[in-house]
Amino acid sequence: MTTKGKEKVLEDILLDEETMRQNEIVLYNDDVNTFDHVIDTLIYACDHTPEQAEQCSIIVHYKGKCTVKTGDYDDLKPRCTMLLEAGLSAEIV
């Protein structure tokens, strides 16, 4: 394979990675919401199991933030809106 062929393959791989990249909802810690409220909201808005929601809430509490959902922007937007309307601090990145 020529060097030019290797460049084309690398270019194709990078393009594939770019198109496969998904957005994330990041939930941030605050001093207002209870664990129960965060857990209930994650179950409702992000379709988490109770265990997933509890784990995310603990990570947010100790680390300051946690990715709670990944996917296409069109799927994440209404979910993030639900989190925000419930008084949580979140954004799509």
Jmol script that loads the backbone (N, CA, C; Angstrom):
load data "model"
ATOM      1  N   MET A   1       0.859  -1.168   0.000  1.00  0.00           N
ATOM      2  CA  MET A   1       0.000   0.000   0.000  1.00  0.00           C
ATOM      3  C   MET A   1       0.903   1.228   0.000  1.00  0.00           C
ATOM      4  N   THR A   2       0.531   2.198  -0.778  1.00  0.00           N
ATOM      5  CA  THR A   2       1.315   3.432  -0.851  1.00  0.00           C
ATOM      6  C   THR A   2       0.988   4.319   0.342  1.00  0.00           C
ATOM      7  N   THR A   3       1.828   5.314   0.555  1.00  0.00           N
ATOM      8  CA  THR A   3       1.590   6.276   1.628  1.00  0.00           C
ATOM      9  C   THR A   3       0.279   7.004   1.396  1.00  0.00           C
ATOM     10  N   LYS A   4       0.002   7.304   0.130  1.00  0.00           N
ATOM     11  CA  LYS A   4      -1.255   7.990  -0.178  1.00  0.00           C
ATOM     12  C   LYS A   4      -2.460   7.135   0.213  1.00  0.00           C
ATOM     13  N   GLY A   5      -2.370   5.836   0.040  1.00  0.00           N
ATOM     14  CA  GLY A   5      -3.446   4.923   0.424  1.00  0.00           C
ATOM     15  C   GLY A   5      -3.650   4.900   1.927  1.00  0.00           C
ATOM     16  N   LYS A   6      -2.537   4.941   2.676  1.00  0.00           N
ATOM     17  CA  LYS A   6      -2.619   4.961   4.137  1.00  0.00           C
ATOM     18  C   LYS A   6      -3.276   6.248   4.617  1.00  0.00           C
ATOM     19  N   GLU A   7      -2.961   7.363   3.966  1.00  0.00           N
ATOM     20  CA  GLU A   7      -3.569   8.643   4.340  1.00  0.00           C
ATOM     21  C   GLU A   7      -5.075   8.608   4.120  1.00  0.00           C
ATOM     22  N   LYS A   8      -5.489   7.980   3.021  1.00  0.00           N
ATOM     23  CA  LYS A   8      -6.917   7.891   2.714  1.00  0.00           C
ATOM     24  C   LYS A   8      -7.635   7.045   3.762  1.00  0.00           C
ATOM     25  N   VAL A   9      -7.026   5.927   4.156  1.00  0.00           N
ATOM     26  CA  VAL A   9      -7.630   5.067   5.174  1.00  0.00           C
ATOM     27  C   VAL A   9      -7.749   5.824   6.495  1.00  0.00           C
ATOM     28  N   LEU A  10      -6.693   6.526   6.894  1.00  0.00           N
ATOM     29  CA  LEU A  10      -6.718   7.297   8.136  1.00  0.00           C
ATOM     30  C   LEU A  10      -7.783   8.381   8.063  1.00  0.00           C
ATOM     31  N   GLU A  11      -7.881   9.025   6.921  1.00  0.00           N
ATOM     32  CA  GLU A  11      -8.891  10.068   6.735  1.00  0.00           C
ATOM     33  C   GLU A  11     -10.298   9.481   6.868  1.00  0.00           C
ATOM     34  N   ASP A  12     -10.520   8.309   6.288  1.00  0.00           N
ATOM     35  CA  ASP A  12     -11.822   7.651   6.378  1.00  0.00           C
ATOM     36  C   ASP A  12     -12.146   7.269   7.818  1.00  0.00           C
ATOM     37  N   ILE A  13     -11.157   6.773   8.561  1.00  0.00           N
ATOM     38  CA  ILE A  13     -11.369   6.390   9.958  1.00  0.00           C
ATOM     39  C   ILE A  13     -11.733   7.614  10.785  1.00  0.00           C
ATOM     40  N   LEU A  14     -11.015   8.714  10.606  1.00  0.00           N
ATOM     41  CA  LEU A  14     -11.303   9.932  11.348  1.00  0.00           C
ATOM     42  C   LEU A  14     -12.689  10.463  11.020  1.00  0.00           C
ATOM     43  N   LEU A  15     -13.091  10.371   9.761  1.00  0.00           N
ATOM     44  CA  LEU A  15     -14.420  10.810   9.355  1.00  0.00           C
ATOM     45  C   LEU A  15     -15.488   9.940  10.005  1.00  0.00           C
ATOM     46  N   ASP A  16     -15.269   8.618  10.042  1.00  0.00           N
ATOM     47  CA  ASP A  16     -16.216   7.711  10.689  1.00  0.00           C
ATOM     48  C   ASP A  16     -16.356   8.036  12.173  1.00  0.00           C
ATOM     49  N   GLU A  17     -15.227   8.313  12.845  1.00  0.00           N
ATOM     50  CA  GLU A  17     -15.271   8.658  14.261  1.00  0.00           C
ATOM     51  C   GLU A  17     -16.043   9.951  14.477  1.00  0.00           C
ATOM     52  N   GLU A  18     -15.858  10.901  13.586  1.00  0.00           N
ATOM     53  CA  GLU A  18     -16.544  12.191  13.699  1.00  0.00           C
ATOM     54  C   GLU A  18     -18.058  12.009  13.589  1.00  0.00           C
ATOM     55  N   THR A  19     -18.507  11.192  12.642  1.00  0.00           N
ATOM     56  CA  THR A  19     -19.940  11.016  12.439  1.00  0.00           C
ATOM     57  C   THR A  19     -20.567  10.155  13.531  1.00  0.00           C
ATOM     58  N   MET A  20     -19.779   9.306  14.193  1.00  0.00           N
ATOM     59  CA  MET A  20     -20.301   8.442  15.238  1.00  0.00           C
ATOM     60  C   MET A  20     -20.328   9.141  16.599  1.00  0.00           C
ATOM     61  N   ARG A  21     -19.634  10.248  16.736  1.00  0.00           N
ATOM     62  CA  ARG A  21     -19.574  10.946  18.016  1.00  0.00           C
ATOM     63  C   ARG A  21     -20.982  11.374  18.429  1.00  0.00           C
ATOM     64  N   GLN A  22     -21.325  11.078  19.670  1.00  0.00           N
ATOM     65  CA  GLN A  22     -22.647  11.421  20.160  1.00  0.00           C
ATOM     66  C   GLN A  22     -22.534  12.505  21.218  1.00  0.00           C
ATOM     67  N   ASN A  23     -23.622  13.168  21.432  1.00  0.00           N
ATOM     68  CA  ASN A  23     -23.685  14.193  22.470  1.00  0.00           C
ATOM     69  C   ASN A  23     -23.925  13.537  23.819  1.00  0.00           C
ATOM     70  N   GLU A  24     -23.696  14.312  24.875  1.00  0.00           N
ATOM     71  CA  GLU A  24     -23.889  13.813  26.229  1.00  0.00           C
ATOM     72  C   GLU A  24     -24.651  14.840  27.052  1.00  0.00           C
ATOM     73  N   ILE A  25     -25.490  14.356  27.952  1.00  0.00           N
ATOM     74  CA  ILE A  25     -26.055  15.224  28.976  1.00  0.00           C
ATOM     75  C   ILE A  25     -25.159  15.094  30.196  1.00  0.00           C
ATOM     76  N   VAL A  26     -24.643  16.224  30.646  1.00  0.00           N
ATOM     77  CA  VAL A  26     -23.824  16.258  31.851  1.00  0.00           C
ATOM     78  C   VAL A  26     -24.651  16.899  32.960  1.00  0.00           C
ATOM     79  N   LEU A  27     -24.757  16.191  34.072  1.00  0.00           N
ATOM     80  CA  LEU A  27     -25.473  16.682  35.245  1.00  0.00           C
ATOM     81  C   LEU A  27     -24.450  17.206  36.241  1.00  0.00           C
ATOM     82  N   TYR A  28     -24.722  18.382  36.808  1.00  0.00           N
ATOM     83  CA  TYR A  28     -23.792  19.026  37.736  1.00  0.00           C
ATOM     84  C   TYR A  28     -24.346  19.016  39.152  1.00  0.00           C
ATOM     85  N   ASN A  29     -23.441  19.004  40.097  1.00  0.00           N
ATOM     86  CA  ASN A  29     -23.799  19.019  41.508  1.00  0.00           C
ATOM     87  C   ASN A  29     -24.358  20.384  41.908  1.00  0.00           C
ATOM     88  N   ASP A  30     -25.238  20.370  42.880  1.00  0.00           N
ATOM     89  CA  ASP A  30     -25.712  21.609  43.499  1.00  0.00           C
ATOM     90  C   ASP A  30     -25.957  21.336  44.970  1.00  0.00           C
ATOM     91  N   ASP A  31     -26.211  22.376  45.713  1.00  0.00           N
ATOM     92  CA  ASP A  31     -26.453  22.230  47.143  1.00  0.00           C
ATOM     93  C   ASP A  31     -27.936  22.334  47.485  1.00  0.00           C
ATOM     94  N   VAL A  32     -28.786  22.166  46.478  1.00  0.00           N
ATOM     95  CA  VAL A  32     -30.219  22.389  46.666  1.00  0.00           C
ATOM     96  C   VAL A  32     -31.009  21.088  46.622  1.00  0.00           C
ATOM     97  N   ASN A  33     -30.783  20.278  45.614  1.00  0.00           N
ATOM     98  CA  ASN A  33     -31.621  19.100  45.381  1.00  0.00           C
ATOM     99  C   ASN A  33     -31.193  17.905  46.232  1.00  0.00           C
ATOM    100  N   THR A  34     -32.192  17.148  46.667  1.00  0.00           N
ATOM    101  CA  THR A  34     -31.924  15.950  47.463  1.00  0.00           C
ATOM    102  C   THR A  34     -31.548  14.785  46.550  1.00  0.00           C
ATOM    103  N   PHE A  35     -30.921  13.778  47.135  1.00  0.00           N
ATOM    104  CA  PHE A  35     -30.610  12.570  46.376  1.00  0.00           C
ATOM    105  C   PHE A  35     -31.882  11.958  45.802  1.00  0.00           C
ATOM    106  N   ASP A  36     -32.930  11.894  46.604  1.00  0.00           N
ATOM    107  CA  ASP A  36     -34.183  11.293  46.136  1.00  0.00           C
ATOM    108  C   ASP A  36     -34.749  12.029  44.928  1.00  0.00           C
ATOM    109  N   HIS A  37     -34.702  13.355  44.955  1.00  0.00           N
ATOM    110  CA  HIS A  37     -35.216  14.137  43.832  1.00  0.00           C
ATOM    111  C   HIS A  37     -34.383  13.883  42.570  1.00  0.00           C
ATOM    112  N   VAL A  38     -33.066  13.879  42.714  1.00  0.00           N
ATOM    113  CA  VAL A  38     -32.179  13.629  41.564  1.00  0.00           C
ATOM    114  C   VAL A  38     -32.433  12.229  41.008  1.00  0.00           C
ATOM    115  N   ILE A  39     -32.515  11.252  41.881  1.00  0.00           N
ATOM    116  CA  ILE A  39     -32.739   9.868  41.446  1.00  0.00           C
ATOM    117  C   ILE A  39     -34.080   9.744  40.717  1.00  0.00           C
ATOM    118  N   ASP A  40     -35.130  10.275  41.309  1.00  0.00           N
ATOM    119  CA  ASP A  40     -36.460  10.202  40.677  1.00  0.00           C
ATOM    120  C   ASP A  40     -36.468  10.898  39.321  1.00  0.00           C
ATOM    121  N   THR A  41     -35.778  12.023  39.230  1.00  0.00           N
ATOM    122  CA  THR A  41     -35.753  12.780  37.975  1.00  0.00           C
ATOM    123  C   THR A  41     -34.965  12.041  36.904  1.00  0.00           C
ATOM    124  N   LEU A  42     -33.858  11.415  37.275  1.00  0.00           N
ATOM    125  CA  LEU A  42     -33.081  10.638  36.298  1.00  0.00           C
ATOM    126  C   LEU A  42     -33.869   9.429  35.801  1.00  0.00           C
ATOM    127  N   ILE A  43     -34.618   8.806  36.685  1.00  0.00           N
ATOM    128  CA  ILE A  43     -35.461   7.677  36.267  1.00  0.00           C
ATOM    129  C   ILE A  43     -36.511   8.153  35.258  1.00  0.00           C
ATOM    130  N   TYR A  44     -37.116   9.279  35.564  1.00  0.00           N
ATOM    131  CA  TYR A  44     -38.175   9.829  34.705  1.00  0.00           C
ATOM    132  C   TYR A  44     -37.627  10.377  33.378  1.00  0.00           C
ATOM    133  N   ALA A  45     -36.614  11.235  33.457  1.00  0.00           N
ATOM    134  CA  ALA A  45     -36.166  11.967  32.278  1.00  0.00           C
ATOM    135  C   ALA A  45     -35.197  11.178  31.401  1.00  0.00           C
ATOM    136  N   CYS A  46     -34.396  10.323  32.011  1.00  0.00           N
ATOM    137  CA  CYS A  46     -33.343   9.634  31.258  1.00  0.00           C
ATOM    138  C   CYS A  46     -33.562   8.132  31.150  1.00  0.00           C
ATOM    139  N   ASP A  47     -34.707   7.658  31.623  1.00  0.00           N
ATOM    140  CA  ASP A  47     -35.017   6.223  31.588  1.00  0.00           C
ATOM    141  C   ASP A  47     -33.976   5.379  32.309  1.00  0.00           C
ATOM    142  N   HIS A  48     -33.415   5.905  33.403  1.00  0.00           N
ATOM    143  CA  HIS A  48     -32.465   5.141  34.196  1.00  0.00           C
ATOM    144  C   HIS A  48     -33.197   4.106  35.039  1.00  0.00           C
ATOM    145  N   THR A  49     -32.501   3.037  35.361  1.00  0.00           N
ATOM    146  CA  THR A  49     -32.993   2.132  36.401  1.00  0.00           C
ATOM    147  C   THR A  49     -32.732   2.827  37.734  1.00  0.00           C
ATOM    148  N   PRO A  50     -33.383   2.402  38.791  1.00  0.00           N
ATOM    149  CA  PRO A  50     -33.088   3.012  40.093  1.00  0.00           C
ATOM    150  C   PRO A  50     -31.600   2.910  40.468  1.00  0.00           C
ATOM    151  N   GLU A  51     -30.972   1.798  40.119  1.00  0.00           N
ATOM    152  CA  GLU A  51     -29.558   1.617  40.429  1.00  0.00           C
ATOM    153  C   GLU A  51     -28.680   2.599  39.649  1.00  0.00           C
ATOM    154  N   GLN A  52     -28.966   2.753  38.354  1.00  0.00           N
ATOM    155  CA  GLN A  52     -28.208   3.709  37.532  1.00  0.00           C
ATOM    156  C   GLN A  52     -28.358   5.122  38.080  1.00  0.00           C
ATOM    157  N   ALA A  53     -29.583   5.487  38.399  1.00  0.00           N
ATOM    158  CA  ALA A  53     -29.850   6.838  38.887  1.00  0.00           C
ATOM    159  C   ALA A  53     -29.132   7.092  40.208  1.00  0.00           C
ATOM    160  N   GLU A  54     -29.132   6.101  41.084  1.00  0.00           N
ATOM    161  CA  GLU A  54     -28.442   6.248  42.362  1.00  0.00           C
ATOM    162  C   GLU A  54     -26.933   6.395  42.153  1.00  0.00           C
ATOM    163  N   GLN A  55     -26.364   5.578  41.286  1.00  0.00           N
ATOM    164  CA  GLN A  55     -24.930   5.662  41.008  1.00  0.00           C
ATOM    165  C   GLN A  55     -24.557   7.016  40.428  1.00  0.00           C
ATOM    166  N   CYS A  56     -25.354   7.511  39.488  1.00  0.00           N
ATOM    167  CA  CYS A  56     -25.075   8.824  38.894  1.00  0.00           C
ATOM    168  C   CYS A  56     -25.162   9.927  39.937  1.00  0.00           C
ATOM    169  N   SER A  57     -26.156   9.840  40.815  1.00  0.00           N
ATOM    170  CA  SER A  57     -26.304  10.882  41.834  1.00  0.00           C
ATOM    171  C   SER A  57     -25.113  10.886  42.795  1.00  0.00           C
ATOM    172  N   ILE A  58     -24.592   9.717  43.115  1.00  0.00           N
ATOM    173  CA  ILE A  58     -23.413   9.635  43.980  1.00  0.00           C
ATOM    174  C   ILE A  58     -22.182  10.211  43.273  1.00  0.00           C
ATOM    175  N   ILE A  59     -22.021   9.877  42.000  1.00  0.00           N
ATOM    176  CA  ILE A  59     -20.888  10.421  41.229  1.00  0.00           C
ATOM    177  C   ILE A  59     -20.977  11.940  41.165  1.00  0.00           C
ATOM    178  N   VAL A  60     -22.163  12.459  40.877  1.00  0.00           N
ATOM    179  CA  VAL A  60     -22.355  13.915  40.815  1.00  0.00           C
ATOM    180  C   VAL A  60     -22.004  14.549  42.155  1.00  0.00           C
ATOM    181  N   HIS A  61     -22.435  13.933  43.225  1.00  0.00           N
ATOM    182  CA  HIS A  61     -22.187  14.478  44.562  1.00  0.00           C
ATOM    183  C   HIS A  61     -20.686  14.559  44.871  1.00  0.00           C
ATOM    184  N   TYR A  62     -19.952  13.506  44.551  1.00  0.00           N
ATOM    185  CA  TYR A  62     -18.538  13.453  44.929  1.00  0.00           C
ATOM    186  C   TYR A  62     -17.592  14.020  43.873  1.00  0.00           C
ATOM    187  N   LYS A  63     -17.973  13.920  42.597  1.00  0.00           N
ATOM    188  CA  LYS A  63     -17.088  14.390  41.522  1.00  0.00           C
ATOM    189  C   LYS A  63     -17.487  15.756  40.965  1.00  0.00           C
ATOM    190  N   GLY A  64     -18.700  16.196  41.260  1.00  0.00           N
ATOM    191  CA  GLY A  64     -19.156  17.492  40.783  1.00  0.00           C
ATOM    192  C   GLY A  64     -19.953  17.439  39.498  1.00  0.00           C
ATOM    193  N   LYS A  65     -19.804  16.358  38.755  1.00  0.00           N
ATOM    194  CA  LYS A  65     -20.564  16.207  37.507  1.00  0.00           C
ATOM    195  C   LYS A  65     -20.531  14.753  37.064  1.00  0.00           C
ATOM    196  N   CYS A  66     -21.450  14.420  36.173  1.00  0.00           N
ATOM    197  CA  CYS A  66     -21.526  13.055  35.651  1.00  0.00           C
ATOM    198  C   CYS A  66     -22.295  13.072  34.332  1.00  0.00           C
ATOM    199  N   THR A  67     -21.804  12.326  33.367  1.00  0.00           N
ATOM    200  CA  THR A  67     -22.564  12.126  32.131  1.00  0.00           C
ATOM    201  C   THR A  67     -23.691  11.151  32.448  1.00  0.00           C
ATOM    202  N   VAL A  68     -24.924  11.593  32.248  1.00  0.00           N
ATOM    203  CA  VAL A  68     -26.072  10.769  32.613  1.00  0.00           C
ATOM    204  C   VAL A  68     -26.791  10.158  31.414  1.00  0.00           C
ATOM    205  N   LYS A  69     -26.493  10.652  30.211  1.00  0.00           N
ATOM    206  CA  LYS A  69     -27.129  10.090  29.017  1.00  0.00           C
ATOM    207  C   LYS A  69     -26.316  10.484  27.795  1.00  0.00           C
ATOM    208  N   THR A  70     -26.140   9.562  26.869  1.00  0.00           N
ATOM    209  CA  THR A  70     -25.485   9.863  25.598  1.00  0.00           C
ATOM    210  C   THR A  70     -26.443   9.506  24.470  1.00  0.00           C
ATOM    211  N   GLY A  71     -26.286  10.189  23.356  1.00  0.00           N
ATOM    212  CA  GLY A  71     -27.141   9.892  22.216  1.00  0.00           C
ATOM    213  C   GLY A  71     -27.194  11.039  21.234  1.00  0.00           C
ATOM    214  N   ASP A  72     -28.152  10.965  20.354  1.00  0.00           N
ATOM    215  CA  ASP A  72     -28.352  12.014  19.365  1.00  0.00           C
ATOM    216  C   ASP A  72     -28.926  13.253  20.037  1.00  0.00           C
ATOM    217  N   TYR A  73     -28.558  14.405  19.525  1.00  0.00           N
ATOM    218  CA  TYR A  73     -29.002  15.670  20.103  1.00  0.00           C
ATOM    219  C   TYR A  73     -30.528  15.741  20.188  1.00  0.00           C
ATOM    220  N   ASP A  74     -31.202  15.285  19.134  1.00  0.00           N
ATOM    221  CA  ASP A  74     -32.665  15.370  19.100  1.00  0.00           C
ATOM    222  C   ASP A  74     -33.316  14.534  20.208  1.00  0.00           C
ATOM    223  N   ASP A  75     -32.671  13.457  20.638  1.00  0.00           N
ATOM    224  CA  ASP A  75     -33.180  12.654  21.742  1.00  0.00           C
ATOM    225  C   ASP A  75     -32.843  13.298  23.086  1.00  0.00           C
ATOM    226  N   LEU A  76     -31.654  13.899  23.165  1.00  0.00           N
ATOM    227  CA  LEU A  76     -31.187  14.456  24.432  1.00  0.00           C
ATOM    228  C   LEU A  76     -31.843  15.779  24.798  1.00  0.00           C
ATOM    229  N   LYS A  77     -32.198  16.582  23.820  1.00  0.00           N
ATOM    230  CA  LYS A  77     -32.735  17.922  24.086  1.00  0.00           C
ATOM    231  C   LYS A  77     -33.957  17.887  25.005  1.00  0.00           C
ATOM    232  N   PRO A  78     -34.990  17.100  24.693  1.00  0.00           N
ATOM    233  CA  PRO A  78     -36.151  17.090  25.603  1.00  0.00           C
ATOM    234  C   PRO A  78     -35.824  16.493  26.974  1.00  0.00           C
ATOM    235  N   ARG A  79     -34.895  15.553  27.022  1.00  0.00           N
ATOM    236  CA  ARG A  79     -34.496  14.970  28.304  1.00  0.00           C
ATOM    237  C   ARG A  79     -33.797  16.012  29.169  1.00  0.00           C
ATOM    238  N   CYS A  80     -32.887  16.768  28.556  1.00  0.00           N
ATOM    239  CA  CYS A  80     -32.177  17.818  29.284  1.00  0.00           C
ATOM    240  C   CYS A  80     -33.158  18.881  29.758  1.00  0.00           C
ATOM    241  N   THR A  81     -34.124  19.210  28.932  1.00  0.00           N
ATOM    242  CA  THR A  81     -35.155  20.183  29.316  1.00  0.00           C
ATOM    243  C   THR A  81     -35.920  19.698  30.540  1.00  0.00           C
ATOM    244  N   MET A  82     -36.241  18.405  30.588  1.00  0.00           N
ATOM    245  CA  MET A  82     -36.937  17.856  31.760  1.00  0.00           C
ATOM    246  C   MET A  82     -36.073  17.985  33.018  1.00  0.00           C
ATOM    247  N   LEU A  83     -34.779  17.730  32.890  1.00  0.00           N
ATOM    248  CA  LEU A  83     -33.881  17.867  34.037  1.00  0.00           C
ATOM    249  C   LEU A  83     -33.852  19.311  34.525  1.00  0.00           C
ATOM    250  N   LEU A  84     -33.748  20.242  33.578  1.00  0.00           N
ATOM    251  CA  LEU A  84     -33.699  21.656  33.933  1.00  0.00           C
ATOM    252  C   LEU A  84     -35.008  22.115  34.571  1.00  0.00           C
ATOM    253  N   GLU A  85     -36.124  21.677  34.017  1.00  0.00           N
ATOM    254  CA  GLU A  85     -37.430  22.062  34.563  1.00  0.00           C
ATOM    255  C   GLU A  85     -37.640  21.484  35.961  1.00  0.00           C
ATOM    256  N   ALA A  86     -36.938  20.396  36.277  1.00  0.00           N
ATOM    257  CA  ALA A  86     -37.032  19.807  37.619  1.00  0.00           C
ATOM    258  C   ALA A  86     -36.082  20.482  38.599  1.00  0.00           C
ATOM    259  N   GLY A  87     -35.355  21.504  38.115  1.00  0.00           N
ATOM    260  CA  GLY A  87     -34.482  22.258  38.988  1.00  0.00           C
ATOM    261  C   GLY A  87     -33.062  21.759  39.069  1.00  0.00           C
ATOM    262  N   LEU A  88     -32.715  20.782  38.215  1.00  0.00           N
ATOM    263  CA  LEU A  88     -31.348  20.268  38.195  1.00  0.00           C
ATOM    264  C   LEU A  88     -30.490  21.122  37.259  1.00  0.00           C
ATOM    265  N   SER A  89     -29.200  21.013  37.442  1.00  0.00           N
ATOM    266  CA  SER A  89     -28.256  21.751  36.599  1.00  0.00           C
ATOM    267  C   SER A  89     -27.628  20.781  35.611  1.00  0.00           C
ATOM    268  N   ALA A  90     -27.940  20.959  34.322  1.00  0.00           N
ATOM    269  CA  ALA A  90     -27.458  20.046  33.304  1.00  0.00           C
ATOM    270  C   ALA A  90     -27.268  20.782  31.996  1.00  0.00           C
ATOM    271  N   GLU A  91     -26.442  20.206  31.135  1.00  0.00           N
ATOM    272  CA  GLU A  91     -26.268  20.747  29.786  1.00  0.00           C
ATOM    273  C   GLU A  91     -25.899  19.620  28.822  1.00  0.00           C
ATOM    274  N   ILE A  92     -26.111  19.882  27.556  1.00  0.00           N
ATOM    275  CA  ILE A  92     -25.714  18.955  26.499  1.00  0.00           C
ATOM    276  C   ILE A  92     -24.351  19.407  25.981  1.00  0.00           C
ATOM    277  N   VAL A  93     -23.420  18.459  25.952  1.00  0.00           N
ATOM    278  CA  VAL A  93     -22.083  18.767  25.420  1.00  0.00           C
ATOM    279  C   VAL A  93     -21.750  17.823  24.300  1.00  0.00           C
TER     280      VAL A  93
END
end "model"
wireframe off; spacefill off
backbone 0.3
color backbone group
